Amino acid sequence: MLLDCDEQLFMAYKQNSEEGVEKLLAAWEEATSTLQEDPQILGTSLSPQLFLVNEEAAKNIAFSTARKYWGHVSGEMQLLFEQYGFDAKFVNERLSAFFYTQKGKETFFEQLFAQHTMDLERVIWLVFGKRLQIPMPVNELQTIILYKFQDEYFMHMMYKEKAPFWHWLFAKKVYSLLIHRPLEQFTFLYEIMGHFEQSIRENCEHVDNFVNNYKAILDKCITYVDKHNPSCLAKKQLRLYQIVTHYCLAEGDVQKVKALITSFETEWRYSMYALTEKEKVLIAYILFHIANREQQSEAAIRYGEYLLEDERLNNYAIEILLEYRELLPNRKPTPPAIIKNYQLNYLENLYAVLLDHYVKMERYTDGLALLKEHVLASNKKIHTSLVQKNYSQEQFITIEAYVQQDIALHVNNSLQHIGLSVEEWRRHYYQPEAPYHIVAQSASLHMLNILRVLFVTEQFELFEKLMEIYKKYLLIDEHFENLRRFISAYV
């Protein structure tokens, strides 16, 4: 089921691609005198009156559309259900009980309203209480998207047929809302802008320079919105989204990001919507990594210590992840491991980068304190050795055993045949084409920083054992030569 405007635009697109759609939009705009001037940032805008609907219409359209495409089982889907022991009769009975009852309709809309998106996989979870751990077949209806604007609803369907059009139309609608509706009416702005970015990307696959195109579109939209909206929470959120987007898409150029942050802090620091602690942490996290990228050690240490103090980053990480999934690398931390890619978890990376800058600034006592206070700055056994001053042979054997387990998991993702995995690792880890080469590089650099700190702070027993382990499992000539020169300077 399509909205009238969607259907007309789709027909125009099929007949004459985007050019035909833009002509139709221009005709509609000319016939509408109530809209403010259109800045034409993303072509001609749509009047929100054409696609915003009331709650009852939203419920009916969303549910009837879902029932049409997801309320029955194709032969391909039935084969998947049979893998879970669900026969055709049972599946159809459950689908009917969901899609042809008022309770099913209410449950469907509640979930759509709460999650903002609905797809076949989530419908199966709602109906059968299971998440099928198998690839879903491509359905004609791919996604239903829903957002509330005051008393009205913005609902959009993504279809398989002419998929670029539906992404193009979604982006056009979001753009139109930004231009024509008060910004304070936006709720869940981060999510809707994330969908906006995704749709621009999907619709611009043929454009080589998506990054610059999207940043230019975003900046123009925000400049326009800033000019035409009073100060409000959504305005601040949009500016934060702009900062994060420019940072994530920076491609090495962070000067624009720094300028945006400076402007943002100046504008919002003393407003009634002053920065929250979470927003300060978000900004500090970005500035920490910019300082690291620019090798500004004093700044990196300042921001890194701020993030660690009172566990600020850890306390707000989940909230930041929910809003900006791409910002924080969030692979599950591995406290027992010392051999790992430290860039894959935001906390492990923070400790590794901060320790590196402590070493660069010759702040070895601070580096030792970091290792003693935070398990993830090394690993459980090294941390225990430092804190408890346990330098027994048994403890060193355990440290090496943990290293061998790390290696086995990276080589074969299994703790069986650890010896064979270690042999394979030692033959290949220094080769660029090895699948775990990046892991070895990251672990080597971090291990050597730990060794530098231990050497200068005279933790010689642990230093000697870790040096032995390093030479045995992680030795990279270039890295080790740097350590050798470092030690020679202190002897």
Secondary structure per residue as TSV (DSSP state, phi and psi in degrees):
chain	resnum	aa	ss	phi	psi
A	1	M	-	360.0	124.5
A	2	L	-	-112.5	147.5
A	3	L	-	-64.9	153.3
A	4	D	H	-56.9	-43.7
A	5	C	H	-66.8	-38.0
A	6	D	H	-62.4	-42.9
A	7	E	H	-65.1	-43.9
A	8	Q	H	-65.1	-41.4
A	9	L	H	-67.5	-37.2
A	10	F	H	-65.0	-41.8
A	11	M	H	-63.2	-41.6
A	12	A	H	-64.1	-36.9
A	13	Y	H	-67.1	-43.5
A	14	K	H	-65.3	-30.7
A	15	Q	H	-82.0	-37.1
A	16	N	H	-148.8	33.2
A	17	S	H	49.3	-152.5
A	18	E	H	-65.0	-30.5
A	19	E	H	-60.8	-42.3
A	20	G	H	-65.5	-37.5
A	21	V	H	-66.9	-43.5
A	22	E	H	-63.2	-36.5
A	23	K	H	-63.5	-42.2
A	24	L	H	-65.2	-41.7
A	25	L	H	-62.7	-40.9
A	26	A	H	-62.7	-38.8
A	27	A	H	-65.9	-41.4
A	28	W	H	-63.8	-42.5
A	29	E	H	-64.5	-39.4
A	30	E	H	-64.0	-32.3
A	31	A	H	-82.3	-8.6
A	32	T	-	-109.8	119.3
A	33	S	-	-102.2	-1.4
A	34	T	S	-87.9	-15.8
A	35	L	S	-81.0	148.0
A	36	Q	-	-71.4	172.5
A	37	E	-	-57.0	136.4
A	38	D	-	-91.6	119.1
A	39	P	-	-74.6	-7.4
A	40	Q	-	58.1	37.0
A	41	I	T	-71.9	-39.0
A	42	L	T	-124.1	49.0
A	43	G	S	76.5	-162.2
A	44	T	S	-77.1	136.3
A	45	S	-	-84.3	167.9
A	46	L	-	-104.5	144.3
A	47	S	-	-70.2	124.2
A	48	P	G	-56.3	-23.4
A	49	Q	G	-62.0	-22.1
A	50	L	G	-77.5	-23.5
A	51	F	T	-129.1	-4.8
A	52	L	E	-86.2	137.5
A	53	V	E	-129.7	163.6
A	54	N	-	-79.3	175.3
A	55	E	H	-63.4	-43.2
A	56	E	H	-63.6	-42.6
A	57	A	H	-64.8	-40.1
A	58	A	H	-61.1	-44.7
A	59	K	H	-61.0	-47.3
A	60	N	H	-66.7	-45.5
A	61	I	H	-66.3	-46.3
A	62	A	H	-63.1	-46.2
A	63	F	H	-71.5	-41.7
A	64	S	H	-67.1	-35.6
A	65	T	H	-67.2	-44.4
A	66	A	H	-61.9	-41.6
A	67	R	H	-64.0	-39.0
A	68	K	H	-61.6	-41.2
A	69	Y	H	-99.7	-28.5
A	70	W	H	-116.0	0.7
A	71	G	S	-87.7	5.5
A	72	H	S	-141.1	165.9
A	73	V	-	-112.0	124.4
A	74	S	-	-77.4	166.1
A	75	G	H	-59.4	-38.6
A	76	E	H	-64.6	-41.9
A	77	M	H	-66.9	-38.4
A	78	Q	H	-62.6	-36.8
A	79	L	H	-61.3	-37.4
A	80	L	H	-68.3	-42.6
A	81	F	H	-63.0	-36.5
A	82	E	H	-64.0	-26.1
A	83	Q	T	-64.3	-22.9
A	84	Y	T	-102.3	10.5
A	85	G	T	80.6	18.8
A	86	F	-	-99.1	115.5
A	87	D	-	-82.7	169.5
A	88	A	H	-61.7	-40.2
A	89	K	H	-62.8	-46.3
A	90	F	H	-61.7	-44.6
A	91	V	H	-61.8	-47.1
A	92	N	H	-67.1	-35.4
A	93	E	H	-64.5	-42.8
A	94	R	H	-67.3	-40.3
A	95	L	H	-64.5	-41.3
A	96	S	H	-64.9	-40.9
A	97	A	H	-64.2	-25.8
A	98	F	H	-88.6	-49.2
A	99	F	H	-86.5	-5.8
A	100	Y	T	-124.5	30.0
A	101	T	S	-134.6	153.9
A	102	Q	H	-65.5	-36.6
A	103	K	H	-62.1	-42.4
A	104	G	H	-62.2	-40.7
A	105	K	H	-63.0	-44.0
A	106	E	H	-65.6	-43.1
A	107	T	H	-62.3	-43.5
A	108	F	H	-59.2	-48.5
A	109	F	H	-70.4	-36.1
A	110	E	H	-59.7	-43.8
A	111	Q	H	-69.0	-41.1
A	112	L	H	-63.4	-42.3
A	113	F	H	-64.6	-39.5
A	114	A	H	-75.2	-38.5
A	115	Q	H	-96.9	-17.8
A	116	H	S	73.6	-13.1
A	117	T	E	-138.0	152.8
A	118	M	E	-141.6	134.2
A	119	D	-	-137.6	-179.8
A	120	L	H	-61.6	-40.7
A	121	E	H	-61.1	-41.3
A	122	R	H	-71.3	-34.5
A	123	V	H	-61.6	-43.5
A	124	I	H	-60.7	-39.6
A	125	W	H	-64.1	-41.1
A	126	L	H	-65.1	-41.3
A	127	V	H	-80.1	-42.4
A	128	F	H	-109.5	-6.3
A	129	G	S	68.9	22.2
A	130	K	-	-133.8	145.2
A	131	R	-	-103.0	110.6
A	132	L	-	-73.1	120.9
A	133	Q	S	-84.2	53.7
A	134	I	S	-144.3	153.5
A	135	P	-	-62.9	133.8
A	136	M	-	-77.7	140.4
A	137	P	-	-65.2	150.7
A	138	V	-	-73.1	117.8
A	139	N	-	-98.0	155.5
A	140	E	S	-59.0	-40.4
A	141	L	E	-95.2	118.4
A	142	Q	E	-92.9	-45.9
A	143	T	E	-151.2	145.2
A	144	I	E	-112.4	130.9
A	145	I	E	-116.9	138.1
A	146	L	E	-142.7	130.6
A	147	Y	E	-137.6	147.7
A	148	K	E	-99.5	136.5
A	149	F	E	-125.5	100.1
A	150	Q	T	54.2	-115.3
A	151	D	T	-97.8	8.2
A	152	E	E	-120.2	167.6
A	153	Y	E	-126.6	136.4
A	154	F	E	-100.5	111.8
A	155	M	E	-123.6	137.9
A	156	H	E	-144.4	140.5
A	157	M	E	-105.6	139.8
A	158	M	E	-108.7	120.0
A	159	Y	E	-110.0	158.0
A	160	K	S	-69.8	-42.7
A	161	E	T	-66.7	127.5
A	162	K	T	52.2	48.2
A	163	A	H	-52.7	-40.1
A	164	P	H	-57.5	-33.4
A	165	F	H	-63.4	-44.3
A	166	W	H	-68.1	-33.2
A	167	H	H	-69.0	-42.0
A	168	W	H	-59.6	-44.2
A	169	L	H	-68.2	-39.0
A	170	F	H	-61.4	-46.5
A	171	A	H	-60.7	-39.7
A	172	K	H	-62.6	-40.3
A	173	K	H	-67.9	-43.6
A	174	V	H	-62.7	-44.2
A	175	Y	H	-57.0	-43.7
A	176	S	H	-64.4	-37.8
A	177	L	H	-66.5	-41.1
A	178	L	H	-60.9	-38.4
A	179	I	H	-79.1	-38.4
A	180	H	H	-109.1	-13.2
A	181	R	S	-112.1	147.2
A	182	P	-	-57.5	136.0
A	183	L	G	-63.5	-29.0
A	184	E	G	-65.7	-13.4
A	185	Q	G	-79.4	-12.6
A	186	F	-	-75.8	126.4
A	187	T	-	-115.5	154.3
A	188	F	S	52.4	48.3
A	189	L	H	-62.4	-37.3
A	190	Y	H	-59.5	-42.8
A	191	E	H	-68.3	-45.2
A	192	I	H	-66.8	-34.3
A	193	M	H	-71.5	-31.2
A	194	G	H	-63.9	-41.7
A	195	H	H	-66.0	-37.5
A	196	F	H	-59.8	-47.6
A	197	E	H	-61.7	-43.6
A	198	Q	H	-61.6	-41.7
A	199	S	H	-69.0	-38.2
A	200	I	H	-61.4	-43.0
A	201	R	H	-63.6	-46.4
A	202	E	H	-62.4	-36.2
A	203	N	H	-84.6	-7.6
A	204	C	T	-118.9	29.3
A	205	E	T	-59.7	-29.2
A	206	H	T	-81.6	-9.3
A	207	V	-	-89.9	121.6
A	208	D	T	-63.8	-38.5
A	209	N	T	-106.9	63.8
A	210	F	H	-58.0	-42.1
A	211	V	H	-56.8	-53.7
A	212	N	H	-66.3	-37.3
A	213	N	H	-62.0	-46.2
A	214	Y	H	-68.3	-42.4
A	215	K	H	-62.3	-37.7
A	216	A	H	-65.9	-43.9
A	217	I	H	-61.4	-46.6
A	218	L	H	-61.5	-45.9
A	219	D	H	-62.7	-41.2
A	220	K	H	-65.6	-41.9
A	221	C	H	-61.8	-44.6
A	222	I	H	-68.9	-37.6
A	223	T	H	-60.0	-43.3
A	224	Y	H	-66.1	-45.5
A	225	V	H	-63.4	-41.8
A	226	D	H	-56.5	-41.8
A	227	K	H	-71.0	-31.7
A	228	H	H	-107.8	9.1
A	229	N	S	-131.9	141.1
A	230	P	-	-71.8	169.6
A	231	S	S	-61.7	131.3
A	232	C	-	-158.3	167.6
A	233	L	H	-61.5	-41.6
A	234	A	H	-63.4	-32.5
A	235	K	H	-65.1	-41.9
A	236	K	H	-65.0	-41.7
A	237	Q	H	-63.0	-37.5
A	238	L	H	-66.5	-39.0
A	239	R	H	-67.0	-37.4
A	240	L	H	-64.3	-41.6
A	241	Y	H	-59.9	-40.2
A	242	Q	H	-60.4	-44.2
A	243	I	H	-62.2	-49.1
A	244	V	H	-63.2	-41.1
A	245	T	H	-63.7	-45.9
A	246	H	H	-62.6	-37.0
A	247	Y	H	-67.3	-47.3
A	248	C	H	-67.0	-27.6
A	249	L	T	-106.1	19.9
A	250	A	-	-66.1	-33.1
A	251	E	T	52.6	42.1
A	252	G	T	94.6	-19.2
A	253	D	-	-99.9	105.7
A	254	V	-	-108.8	3.3
A	255	Q	H	-63.8	-39.4
A	256	K	H	-62.8	-39.7
A	257	V	H	-62.8	-45.6
A	258	K	H	-62.4	-39.9
A	259	A	H	-65.5	-40.4
A	260	L	H	-63.9	-40.7
A	261	I	H	-65.2	-44.0
A	262	T	H	-59.5	-46.6
A	263	S	H	-63.2	-42.3
A	264	F	H	-62.7	-48.2
A	265	E	H	-65.0	-37.6
A	266	T	H	-63.8	-42.4
A	267	E	H	-73.8	-36.9
A	268	W	H	-106.5	-8.9
A	269	R	T	-58.1	-41.5
A	270	Y	T	-113.0	16.3
A	271	S	S	-83.1	173.6
A	272	M	T	-68.9	-13.6
A	273	Y	T	-109.3	47.5
A	274	A	-	-57.4	158.0
A	275	L	-	-60.9	134.8
A	276	T	-	-80.2	168.3
A	277	E	H	-60.3	-39.7
A	278	K	H	-62.3	-42.1
A	279	E	H	-67.9	-35.2
A	280	K	H	-64.8	-39.7
A	281	V	H	-64.6	-42.9
A	282	L	H	-58.2	-47.7
A	283	I	H	-64.4	-43.5
A	284	A	H	-62.7	-38.1
A	285	Y	H	-62.3	-44.0
A	286	I	H	-65.2	-44.6
A	287	L	H	-66.4	-32.3
A	288	F	H	-59.9	-46.9
A	289	H	H	-75.0	-30.1
A	290	I	H	-65.8	-44.0
A	291	A	H	-61.0	-39.6
A	292	N	H	-64.8	-43.5
A	293	R	H	-62.1	-36.3
A	294	E	T	-89.8	2.8
A	295	Q	T	56.0	41.2
A	296	Q	-	-95.5	86.8
A	297	S	H	-63.4	-41.8
A	298	E	H	-61.4	-43.4
A	299	A	H	-66.6	-41.9
A	300	A	H	-60.4	-42.5
A	301	I	H	-65.8	-42.5
A	302	R	H	-60.4	-48.0
A	303	Y	H	-70.9	-37.6
A	304	G	H	-63.2	-43.9
A	305	E	H	-66.3	-36.0
A	306	Y	H	-61.7	-42.7
A	307	L	H	-67.1	-32.6
A	308	L	H	-81.8	-30.4
A	309	E	G	-60.5	131.4
A	310	D	G	56.4	22.3
A	311	E	G	54.0	41.7
A	312	R	H	-58.5	-51.2
A	313	L	H	-62.8	-43.7
A	314	N	H	-63.2	-37.3
A	315	N	H	-68.8	-32.2
A	316	Y	H	-108.6	2.4
A	317	A	H	-60.5	-43.0
A	318	I	H	-63.9	-43.6
A	319	E	H	-62.3	-42.4
A	320	I	H	-65.5	-40.5
A	321	L	H	-63.0	-38.5
A	322	L	H	-64.4	-32.0
A	323	E	H	-93.0	-35.7
A	324	Y	-	-131.1	80.9
A	325	R	T	-63.2	-29.0
A	326	E	T	-83.0	-11.9
A	327	L	T	-78.4	-47.0
A	328	L	S	-101.9	117.2
A	329	P	-	-65.3	123.5
A	330	N	B	-126.0	34.8
A	331	R	-	-58.7	144.8
A	332	K	-	-57.2	130.0
A	333	P	-	-64.9	152.3
A	334	T	-	-127.6	82.6
A	335	P	T	-56.0	-33.8
A	336	P	T	-72.1	-17.4
A	337	A	-	-93.6	142.8
A	338	I	S	-112.9	-27.3
A	339	I	S	-95.4	105.5
A	340	K	S	-165.7	167.0
A	341	N	-	-86.6	108.6
A	342	Y	T	-73.3	-4.9
A	343	Q	T	-85.3	-6.4
A	344	L	S	-91.6	-7.4
A	345	N	B	-134.3	132.4
A	346	Y	H	-62.2	-35.5
A	347	L	H	-76.8	-45.4
A	348	E	H	-59.8	-39.1
A	349	N	H	-66.9	-40.2
A	350	L	H	-59.2	-46.7
A	351	Y	H	-64.1	-43.0
A	352	A	H	-64.6	-44.4
A	353	V	H	-67.7	-43.4
A	354	L	H	-63.2	-43.0
A	355	L	H	-61.6	-39.7
A	356	D	H	-59.6	-41.5
A	357	H	H	-76.5	-30.6
A	358	Y	H	-59.0	-43.5
A	359	V	H	-65.0	-44.8
A	360	K	H	-60.1	-35.3
A	361	M	T	-92.0	7.2
A	362	E	T	59.2	34.6
A	363	R	-	-99.5	67.7
A	364	Y	H	-72.4	-32.8
A	365	T	H	-63.9	-40.8
A	366	D	H	-65.0	-36.7
A	367	G	H	-63.1	-42.0
A	368	L	H	-64.9	-40.5
A	369	A	H	-61.7	-39.8
A	370	L	H	-60.9	-43.9
A	371	L	H	-65.3	-35.6
A	372	K	H	-76.5	-31.7
A	373	E	H	-89.0	-20.6
A	374	H	-	-132.3	116.9
A	375	V	G	-58.8	-41.1
A	376	L	G	-71.0	-7.9
A	377	A	G	-74.6	-17.9
A	378	S	S	-138.4	-106.1
A	379	N	-	-155.1	176.9
A	380	K	H	-57.6	-45.9
A	381	K	H	-73.5	-39.4
A	382	I	H	-65.3	-42.0
A	383	H	H	-60.6	-44.4
A	384	T	H	-62.0	-41.7
A	385	S	H	-60.1	-42.4
A	386	L	H	-69.9	-45.9
A	387	V	H	-70.5	-43.9
A	388	Q	H	-92.9	-2.1
A	389	K	T	52.3	43.7
A	390	N	-	-95.7	100.0
A	391	Y	-	-114.3	33.7
A	392	S	-	-73.6	160.2
A	393	Q	H	-63.1	-35.6
A	394	E	H	-62.6	-40.0
A	395	Q	H	-65.2	-40.7
A	396	F	H	-67.2	-36.5
A	397	I	H	-62.9	-40.0
A	398	T	H	-65.5	-40.7
A	399	I	H	-59.5	-45.6
A	400	E	H	-65.9	-36.5
A	401	A	H	-63.0	-39.3
A	402	Y	H	-63.4	-40.1
A	403	V	H	-61.7	-43.3
A	404	Q	H	-64.0	-37.3
A	405	Q	H	-65.5	-42.1
A	406	D	H	-54.2	-48.1
A	407	I	H	-62.2	-45.3
A	408	A	H	-59.8	-39.8
A	409	L	H	-68.4	-35.6
A	410	H	H	-73.0	-33.9
A	411	V	H	-81.1	-48.5
A	412	N	H	-127.3	5.1
A	413	N	S	52.8	37.3
A	414	S	S	-155.9	148.2
A	415	L	S	-96.3	7.9
A	416	Q	T	-83.3	145.6
A	417	H	T	56.2	50.0
A	418	I	H	-59.0	-40.7
A	419	G	H	-59.3	-43.9
A	420	L	H	-66.0	-38.0
A	421	S	H	-64.2	-41.4
A	422	V	H	-63.5	-41.8
A	423	E	H	-61.0	-43.9
A	424	E	H	-63.7	-43.3
A	425	W	H	-57.1	-48.8
A	426	R	H	-66.6	-24.6
A	427	R	H	-78.4	-26.3
A	428	H	H	-126.7	-13.4
A	429	Y	T	-61.2	-27.1
A	430	Y	T	-87.9	-1.2
A	431	Q	S	-88.3	128.4
A	432	P	T	-56.6	-29.3
A	433	E	T	-83.0	-7.6
A	434	A	S	-66.8	138.8
A	435	P	T	-64.1	-20.4
A	436	Y	T	-109.4	17.9
A	437	H	H	-61.9	-42.5
A	438	I	H	-63.7	-38.8
A	439	V	H	-60.0	-46.6
A	440	A	H	-62.6	-42.3
A	441	Q	H	-61.1	-48.5
A	442	S	H	-63.3	-46.1
A	443	A	H	-65.9	-38.3
A	444	S	H	-62.4	-47.9
A	445	L	H	-60.8	-41.9
A	446	H	H	-71.6	-41.7
A	447	M	H	-60.3	-39.7
A	448	L	H	-67.9	-33.9
A	449	N	H	-66.2	-38.9
A	450	I	H	-61.1	-43.8
A	451	L	H	-63.1	-39.9
A	452	R	H	-60.8	-45.4
A	453	V	H	-63.3	-45.4
A	454	L	H	-63.6	-38.2
A	455	F	H	-66.7	-49.8
A	456	V	H	-67.6	-34.4
A	457	T	T	-89.2	9.4
A	458	E	T	63.7	37.4
A	459	Q	-	-92.2	65.0
A	460	F	H	-69.4	-35.6
A	461	E	H	-63.2	-47.1
A	462	L	H	-69.2	-37.3
A	463	F	H	-57.4	-47.3
A	464	E	H	-64.2	-40.2
A	465	K	H	-68.4	-43.7
A	466	L	H	-67.6	-33.1
A	467	M	H	-63.1	-41.3
A	468	E	H	-61.9	-43.6
A	469	I	H	-65.0	-42.2
A	470	Y	H	-59.8	-48.5
A	471	K	H	-63.0	-30.9
A	472	K	H	-80.1	-34.7
A	473	Y	H	-123.4	-16.6
A	474	L	T	-132.1	2.1
A	475	L	-	-55.8	120.2
A	476	I	-	-122.3	119.0
A	477	D	H	-52.5	-47.8
A	478	E	H	-62.2	-44.4
A	479	H	H	-64.4	-44.2
A	480	F	H	-67.3	-34.4
A	481	E	H	-63.0	-38.1
A	482	N	H	-63.2	-40.5
A	483	L	H	-65.8	-41.5
A	484	R	H	-59.9	-43.5
A	485	R	H	-65.9	-37.0
A	486	F	H	-61.5	-47.3
A	487	I	H	-66.9	-39.0
A	488	S	H	-59.6	-34.3
A	489	A	H	-68.8	-21.2
A	490	Y	H	-98.8	-11.1
A	491	V	-	-88.3	360.0
